[in-house]
Amino acid sequence: MQSSNSAATEPKVNATRSAIGSLVGTSIEWYDYFLYGTAAAVVFSPLFFPDIDPIIGLMASFGTFAVGFLARPVGGFVAGHVGDRVGRKAMLVASLLIMGIGTTLIGALPTFAQIGYWAPVLLLLLRILQGFGAGAEWGGAALMSVEHATKNRRGFYGSFTQVGVPVGMLMATGAFTLTRALCGSESFLAWGWRLPFLASAILIVIGFIIRIALEDPPKFKEMKEQNAVSEKPIVDVYRNEQRNLWLATGMRVSQNAVYYLYTVFAISYVGRSLGDDSNVTLVAVMISSAVGIFSTPLWAILSDKIGRRKLYLFGAIGSGVFMTPFFLFADTGNPFLIVIAMLVGVNFFHDAMYGPQAAYFSELFSTGVRYSGASISYSLGSVFGGGFSPLIATALLAAGGGSPWLIIGYFCLLSAITAICAYLAPETNRRDIDDDTSLNRSPVGSRTNSRV
């Protein structure tokens, strides 16, 4: 009886262990990645792009931020191939080390005043390294959580990967806010900004110890033992499952773009009226990130019950509609209203999409190409959406003479793209993820795809 009970509880134990491992590792990786976004809005312009018009310097700073997103599809392609051929765990460990090395080196980087134009060049190269690591990270973490998950709880277990984002953002903004408060503005700009980056070295050791103990999911191990893994997973996912590949990419666009609008661009936007030393938006992002630790899994649990697609449509449409109220609240300069706007935009509409996303994107692809399909669509959507959104928003703000209406129109367009893709995507929350025959694998152009 004891061995029978042990056998029955083993899948749940493995699911919990994998979910926690994904959460801890992903939190550390996104701490690294979001440090750059916060620094781009706060310190990189005067340190690496001095002696130019402030708004041009900010655009240059956001430009290096955006370039990291161009490297994400490369990381997604490489990780997808290795993850579908060698294993999910191997790429998770590698992505953690790549991200950690890049982040730590940024903390030791000389500024423009010390080495001239080599400073922004090196900053750009390290951001590319970060982007590669981020592109390799998410797919593996999502698959480890979802493929180990117990039946009908894939949304919940997959949300552990998603919770790593608000945890990482909370850690990053918290580290910057605390360091600036302790150092003072002058010392923070001189050397204090480096401390959160250098602290990444300690976190990477912790994440490595946790991830090295994880195991690949049972279905993938079975395929590997039978020598049934795809030889060219990227080719196979494009050839056989490209409809869902492009739909997932479109579903990622608005979700990622609005997140960086709120958590990166809004910091500099609100700073125009409240002053660069104001921590109001950083505090608002921290509060929203703390709430996201709970709202993200709640939306994911709801998706297990009523479906992923309905929630994605709700989040996409709501994000577009809320753009105007967000800027109206932000323009008041009222800290309370800014926090409320951040909570509604991020935790209500954005998280309705992001909570179910790990499960949804994983379920859209068959086992042999799942790492490639999930990683590539996630990374490409990040390029088309999030990576350039702070830079585009800054340019549109300048083109609009300081008015946000062009920005609002741009983000409404992105929301429409995501809503259309979500409408066309199949519902997947009830499919057997290990039964690849239950997945419609028709390429683009087929009329057999069903929106059950």
C-alpha positions as CSV (number, residue, x, y, z in Angstrom):
1,M,0.0,0.0,0.0
2,Q,2.9,2.3,0.9
3,S,4.5,1.9,-2.5
4,S,1.2,2.5,-4.2
5,N,0.7,5.7,-2.3
6,S,4.2,6.8,-3.2
7,A,3.6,6.1,-6.9
8,A,0.4,8.1,-6.8
9,T,2.0,11.1,-5.1
10,E,5.2,11.1,-7.2
11,P,3.8,13.1,-10.1
12,K,2.5,15.8,-7.8
13,V,5.8,16.0,-6.0
14,N,7.7,16.3,-9.3
15,A,5.2,18.9,-10.5
16,T,5.7,21.0,-7.3
17,R,9.5,20.6,-7.4
18,S,9.7,21.6,-11.0
19,A,7.4,24.6,-10.5
20,I,9.3,25.9,-7.6
21,G,12.6,25.4,-9.4
22,S,11.3,27.3,-12.4
23,L,10.0,30.1,-10.1
24,V,13.3,30.6,-8.3
25,G,15.5,30.5,-11.4
26,T,13.1,32.6,-13.5
27,S,12.9,35.2,-10.7
28,I,16.7,35.5,-10.6
29,E,16.9,35.8,-14.4
30,W,14.2,38.5,-14.7
31,Y,15.8,40.4,-11.8
32,D,18.9,40.5,-14.0
33,Y,16.9,41.5,-17.1
34,F,14.7,44.1,-15.4
35,L,17.7,45.8,-13.8
36,Y,18.7,47.0,-17.2
37,G,15.3,48.4,-18.0
38,T,15.2,50.3,-14.7
39,A,18.7,51.6,-15.2
40,A,17.9,52.6,-18.8
41,A,15.1,54.8,-17.5
42,V,17.1,56.2,-14.5
43,V,20.9,56.4,-14.9
44,F,22.2,55.1,-18.3
45,S,21.4,58.3,-20.2
46,P,23.7,60.6,-18.3
47,L,26.4,57.9,-17.7
48,F,26.7,56.5,-21.1
49,F,25.1,59.1,-23.4
50,P,26.1,62.5,-21.9
51,D,26.4,65.9,-23.5
52,I,23.3,65.4,-25.8
53,D,19.7,66.6,-25.6
54,P,18.1,64.7,-22.6
55,I,15.3,63.2,-24.7
56,I,17.7,62.0,-27.3
57,G,19.9,60.5,-24.5
58,L,16.8,58.8,-23.1
59,M,16.0,57.4,-26.6
60,A,19.6,56.2,-27.0
61,S,19.4,54.5,-23.6
62,F,16.1,52.8,-24.5
63,G,17.7,51.9,-27.8
64,T,20.2,49.7,-26.1
65,F,17.4,48.3,-24.0
66,A,15.5,47.4,-27.3
67,V,18.6,45.8,-28.9
68,G,18.5,43.1,-26.2
69,F,15.1,42.0,-27.5
70,L,16.6,41.5,-31.0
71,A,18.9,38.9,-29.4
72,R,16.0,37.1,-27.8
73,P,14.8,35.3,-31.0
74,V,18.4,34.1,-31.5
75,G,18.4,32.7,-27.9
76,G,14.9,31.2,-28.5
77,F,16.0,29.5,-31.8
78,V,19.2,28.1,-30.2
79,A,17.5,27.0,-27.0
80,G,14.6,25.5,-28.9
81,H,16.9,23.3,-30.9
82,V,19.0,22.2,-28.0
83,G,16.0,21.9,-25.6
84,D,14.1,19.7,-28.1
85,R,17.2,17.7,-29.0
86,V,19.2,17.4,-25.7
87,G,16.8,18.4,-22.9
88,R,14.9,21.1,-21.1
89,K,17.2,21.1,-18.0
90,A,20.5,21.6,-19.9
91,M,19.2,24.8,-21.5
92,L,17.8,26.1,-18.2
93,V,21.1,25.9,-16.5
94,A,23.0,27.4,-19.5
95,S,20.5,30.4,-19.8
96,L,20.9,31.2,-16.1
97,L,24.7,31.4,-16.4
98,I,24.6,33.4,-19.6
99,M,22.2,36.0,-18.1
100,G,24.2,36.2,-14.8
101,I,27.5,36.8,-16.4
102,G,26.2,39.6,-18.6
103,T,24.4,41.3,-15.7
104,T,27.4,41.1,-13.3
105,L,29.7,42.6,-16.0
106,I,27.4,45.5,-16.5
107,G,27.9,46.4,-12.9
108,A,31.7,46.6,-13.5
109,L,31.5,48.5,-16.7
110,P,33.4,51.8,-17.1
111,T,31.3,54.8,-18.0
112,F,31.6,57.3,-20.9
113,A,33.7,59.6,-18.7
114,Q,36.2,56.9,-18.2
115,I,36.6,55.2,-21.6
116,G,34.6,57.3,-24.0
117,Y,32.6,55.7,-26.8
118,W,33.7,52.2,-25.8
119,A,31.4,52.5,-22.8
120,P,28.1,52.5,-24.8
121,V,29.5,49.9,-27.2
122,L,30.3,47.5,-24.3
123,L,27.0,48.2,-22.7
124,L,25.3,47.3,-26.0
125,L,27.2,44.0,-26.2
126,L,26.3,43.0,-22.7
127,R,22.7,43.8,-23.3
128,I,22.8,41.5,-26.3
129,L,24.2,38.8,-24.1
130,Q,21.3,39.4,-21.7
131,G,18.8,39.2,-24.5
132,F,20.2,35.9,-25.7
133,G,19.9,34.5,-22.1
134,A,16.3,35.7,-21.8
135,G,15.3,34.2,-25.1
136,A,16.7,30.8,-24.0
137,E,15.2,31.0,-20.5
138,W,11.4,31.3,-20.7
139,G,10.5,28.3,-22.9
140,G,12.5,25.8,-20.8
141,A,11.1,27.2,-17.5
142,A,7.5,27.1,-18.9
143,L,7.9,23.6,-20.2
144,M,9.4,22.2,-17.0
145,S,6.4,23.5,-15.1
146,V,3.7,22.6,-17.6
147,E,5.0,19.2,-18.8
148,H,5.4,18.0,-15.1
149,A,2.0,19.4,-14.1
150,T,-0.9,17.2,-12.9
151,K,-4.0,16.9,-15.0
152,N,-6.3,20.0,-15.3
153,R,-3.8,22.2,-13.3
154,R,-1.3,23.1,-16.0
155,G,-2.3,26.8,-15.9
156,F,-1.6,26.9,-12.1
157,Y,1.7,25.1,-12.3
158,G,2.7,27.1,-15.4
159,S,2.0,30.3,-13.6
160,F,5.0,29.7,-11.3
161,T,7.2,30.5,-14.3
162,Q,5.1,33.7,-14.9
163,V,5.3,34.7,-11.2
164,G,9.1,34.9,-11.7
165,V,8.5,38.1,-13.7
166,P,6.7,40.2,-11.0
167,V,9.2,38.7,-8.4
168,G,12.1,39.7,-10.6
169,M,10.7,43.1,-11.2
170,L,10.0,43.6,-7.5
171,M,13.6,42.6,-6.7
172,A,15.0,44.9,-9.4
173,T,13.0,48.0,-8.6
174,G,13.3,47.3,-4.9
175,A,17.1,47.1,-5.2
176,F,17.3,50.3,-7.2
177,T,14.9,52.2,-4.9
178,L,16.7,51.0,-1.7
179,T,20.2,51.7,-3.1
180,R,19.2,55.2,-4.2
181,A,17.6,56.0,-0.9
182,L,20.6,54.8,1.1
183,C,23.3,56.3,-1.2
184,G,21.6,59.6,-2.1
185,S,21.2,60.8,-5.7
186,E,24.8,62.0,-6.2
187,S,26.5,58.8,-4.8
188,F,23.9,56.6,-6.5
189,L,24.7,58.1,-9.9
190,A,28.5,57.9,-9.2
191,W,28.7,54.3,-8.0
192,G,25.6,53.1,-6.2
193,W,23.8,52.0,-9.3
194,R,26.4,49.2,-9.8
195,L,25.5,47.4,-6.6
196,P,22.3,45.7,-7.7
197,F,24.1,44.5,-10.9
198,L,27.0,43.1,-8.9
199,A,24.7,41.3,-6.5
200,S,23.6,39.1,-9.4
201,A,26.7,37.0,-8.9
202,I,25.4,35.7,-5.6
203,L,21.9,35.0,-6.9
204,I,23.2,33.0,-9.9
205,V,25.0,30.6,-7.5
206,I,21.7,30.0,-5.7
207,G,19.8,29.5,-8.9
208,F,22.4,27.1,-10.3
209,I,22.2,24.9,-7.2
210,I,18.4,24.7,-7.6
211,R,18.2,24.1,-11.3
212,I,21.0,21.4,-11.4
213,A,18.7,19.2,-9.3
214,L,15.7,19.3,-11.7
215,E,14.8,16.5,-14.1
216,D,13.5,16.5,-17.6
217,P,9.7,15.8,-18.0
218,P,8.7,12.1,-18.3
219,K,7.3,12.3,-21.9
220,F,10.5,14.0,-23.2
221,K,12.7,11.4,-21.4
222,E,10.7,8.6,-23.0
223,M,11.1,10.1,-26.5
224,K,14.8,10.5,-25.9
225,E,15.2,6.9,-24.7
226,Q,13.3,5.7,-27.8
227,N,15.5,8.0,-30.0
228,A,12.3,9.6,-31.2
229,V,13.3,13.3,-30.7
230,S,13.1,15.6,-33.7
231,E,16.4,16.0,-35.6
232,K,15.4,19.5,-36.9
233,P,12.7,20.8,-34.4
234,I,12.8,24.3,-35.8
235,V,12.2,23.1,-39.3
236,D,9.4,20.7,-38.1
237,V,7.6,23.4,-36.1
238,Y,7.6,25.7,-39.0
239,R,6.6,23.0,-41.5
240,N,3.8,21.4,-39.4
241,E,2.7,23.8,-36.8
242,Q,3.3,27.3,-38.1
243,R,-0.3,28.5,-37.7
244,N,-0.1,28.2,-33.9
245,L,3.5,29.6,-34.1
246,W,2.3,32.8,-35.7
247,L,-0.8,33.0,-33.6
248,A,1.2,32.7,-30.4
249,T,3.6,35.3,-31.6
250,G,0.7,37.7,-32.2
251,M,-0.7,36.9,-28.8
252,R,2.6,37.9,-27.2
253,V,2.8,41.3,-28.9
254,S,0.4,43.4,-26.9
255,Q,0.9,41.6,-23.6
256,N,4.7,42.3,-23.7
257,A,4.3,45.8,-25.0
258,V,1.9,47.1,-22.4
259,Y,4.1,45.6,-19.6
260,Y,7.1,47.6,-20.6
261,L,5.0,50.7,-21.2
262,Y,4.0,50.5,-17.5
263,T,7.2,49.3,-16.0
264,V,9.9,51.1,-18.1
265,F,8.5,54.0,-20.1
266,A,6.2,55.2,-17.4
267,I,9.1,55.8,-15.0
268,S,10.6,58.5,-17.3
269,Y,7.1,59.8,-18.4
270,V,6.0,60.5,-14.9
271,G,9.4,61.8,-14.0
272,R,8.9,64.7,-16.3
273,S,6.3,66.3,-14.0
274,L,7.5,65.0,-10.6
275,G,11.2,65.3,-11.1
276,D,13.9,62.7,-11.9
277,D,14.5,62.1,-8.2
278,S,10.9,61.0,-7.6
279,N,10.4,57.3,-6.7
280,V,6.6,57.4,-7.2
281,T,6.6,55.3,-10.4
282,L,9.2,52.9,-9.0
283,V,7.1,52.4,-5.9
284,A,4.0,51.9,-8.1
285,V,5.8,49.3,-10.1
286,M,7.0,47.6,-6.8
287,I,3.4,47.5,-5.5
288,S,2.1,46.1,-8.8
289,S,4.8,43.5,-8.8
290,A,4.0,42.4,-5.3
291,V,0.3,42.2,-6.3
292,G,1.3,40.2,-9.4
293,I,2.7,37.4,-7.3
294,F,-0.9,36.7,-6.4
295,S,-2.9,37.9,-9.3
296,T,-0.9,36.0,-11.9
297,P,-1.6,32.5,-10.5
298,L,-5.2,33.5,-9.8
299,W,-5.8,34.3,-13.5
300,A,-4.0,31.0,-14.4
301,I,-6.2,29.0,-12.0
302,L,-9.3,30.7,-13.6
303,S,-8.0,29.6,-17.0
304,D,-7.9,26.0,-15.9
305,K,-11.6,26.3,-15.2
306,I,-13.0,28.4,-18.0
307,G,-10.3,28.3,-20.6
308,R,-7.2,30.3,-21.7
309,R,-8.7,31.9,-24.8
310,K,-11.5,33.9,-23.1
311,L,-9.1,35.4,-20.6
312,Y,-6.6,36.3,-23.3
313,L,-9.3,38.1,-25.3
314,F,-10.4,40.0,-22.1
315,G,-6.9,41.1,-21.3
316,A,-6.0,42.2,-24.9
317,I,-9.2,44.2,-25.4
318,G,-9.1,45.7,-21.9
319,S,-5.4,46.8,-22.3
320,G,-6.3,48.8,-25.4
321,V,-9.3,50.4,-23.8
322,F,-7.4,51.3,-20.6
323,M,-4.6,53.2,-22.4
324,T,-6.4,56.6,-22.3
325,P,-7.4,56.4,-18.6
326,F,-3.8,55.4,-17.7
327,F,-2.3,58.5,-19.2
328,L,-5.0,60.7,-17.7
329,F,-4.2,59.3,-14.3
330,A,-0.4,59.6,-14.9
331,D,-0.7,63.2,-16.0
332,T,-2.3,64.2,-12.6
333,G,1.0,63.5,-10.8
334,N,-1.1,62.2,-7.9
335,P,0.8,59.2,-6.4
336,F,-2.4,57.4,-5.4
337,L,-3.9,57.7,-8.9
338,I,-0.7,56.6,-10.5
339,V,-0.6,53.5,-8.3
340,I,-4.2,52.7,-9.1
341,A,-3.6,53.1,-12.8
342,M,-0.6,50.7,-12.6
343,L,-2.6,48.1,-10.7
344,V,-5.4,48.1,-13.2
345,G,-3.2,48.1,-16.2
346,V,-0.8,45.5,-15.1
347,N,-2.6,43.2,-12.6
348,F,-6.1,43.3,-14.0
349,F,-5.7,43.4,-17.8
350,H,-2.1,42.4,-18.4
351,D,-2.1,39.5,-16.0
352,A,-5.3,38.1,-17.5
353,M,-3.1,37.4,-20.5
354,Y,0.2,36.6,-18.8
355,G,-1.1,34.3,-16.1
356,P,-2.3,31.5,-18.5
357,Q,0.5,32.2,-21.0
358,A,3.0,29.5,-20.1
359,A,0.4,26.8,-20.2
360,Y,-1.3,28.2,-23.3
361,F,1.9,28.5,-25.4
362,S,3.1,25.1,-24.3
363,E,-0.2,23.4,-25.1
364,L,-0.3,24.9,-28.6
365,F,2.7,22.7,-29.7
366,S,3.5,19.0,-29.8
367,T,6.1,17.5,-27.5
368,G,8.9,17.1,-30.0
369,V,8.9,20.7,-31.1
370,R,7.4,22.3,-28.0
371,Y,10.5,24.1,-26.7
372,S,11.1,25.5,-30.2
373,G,7.5,26.6,-30.8
374,A,7.0,28.2,-27.4
375,S,10.5,29.9,-27.3
376,I,10.4,31.2,-30.8
377,S,6.8,32.7,-30.6
378,Y,7.5,34.1,-27.2
379,S,10.8,35.7,-28.3
380,L,9.5,37.0,-31.7
381,G,6.5,38.6,-30.0
382,S,8.9,40.3,-27.5
383,V,10.7,41.9,-30.4
384,F,7.6,43.0,-32.2
385,G,6.0,44.2,-29.0
386,G,7.9,44.8,-25.8
387,G,11.5,45.5,-26.9
388,F,10.8,48.6,-28.9
389,S,7.8,49.9,-27.0
390,P,9.7,52.3,-24.7
391,L,11.8,53.6,-27.6
392,I,8.7,54.0,-29.9
393,A,6.7,55.6,-27.1
394,T,9.5,58.1,-26.4
395,A,9.6,59.0,-30.1
396,L,5.8,59.3,-30.4
397,L,5.8,61.5,-27.3
398,A,8.3,63.8,-29.0
399,A,6.4,63.7,-32.3
400,G,3.2,64.6,-30.4
401,G,4.7,67.6,-28.7
402,G,4.6,66.0,-25.3
403,S,1.0,64.7,-25.7
404,P,0.5,60.9,-25.3
405,W,-2.3,60.5,-27.9
406,L,0.0,59.0,-30.5
407,I,1.3,56.5,-27.9
408,I,-2.3,55.5,-27.1
409,G,-3.1,54.9,-30.8
410,Y,0.0,52.7,-31.2
411,F,-0.8,50.5,-28.2
412,C,-4.5,50.2,-29.3
413,L,-3.2,48.8,-32.6
414,L,-1.0,46.3,-30.8
415,S,-3.9,45.3,-28.6
416,A,-6.1,44.7,-31.7
417,I,-3.4,42.4,-33.2
418,T,-3.3,40.3,-30.0
419,A,-7.1,40.2,-29.7
420,I,-7.4,38.9,-33.3
421,C,-4.8,36.2,-32.8
422,A,-6.4,35.1,-29.5
423,Y,-9.8,34.9,-31.3
424,L,-8.3,32.7,-34.0
425,A,-6.3,30.5,-31.6
426,P,-7.7,27.1,-30.4
427,E,-8.8,26.5,-26.8
428,T,-6.3,24.1,-25.2
429,N,-6.9,23.8,-21.5
430,R,-8.6,20.4,-21.7
431,R,-6.2,18.7,-24.2
432,D,-3.9,15.8,-23.1
433,I,-0.5,17.5,-23.4
434,D,1.3,14.1,-23.8
435,D,-1.1,13.0,-26.7
436,D,0.2,14.7,-29.7
437,T,-2.5,13.2,-31.9
438,S,-5.0,15.5,-30.0
439,L,-3.3,18.6,-31.4
440,N,-4.3,20.0,-34.8
441,R,-1.0,20.4,-36.6
442,S,-2.2,21.9,-39.8
443,P,0.1,24.5,-41.4
444,V,-0.9,28.0,-42.3
445,G,-3.6,28.0,-45.0
446,S,-5.5,25.0,-43.6
447,R,-9.2,25.5,-42.8
448,T,-9.3,22.5,-40.4
449,N,-8.2,24.4,-37.3
450,S,-10.9,24.5,-34.7
451,R,-11.5,27.1,-32.0
452,V,-13.1,24.6,-29.6
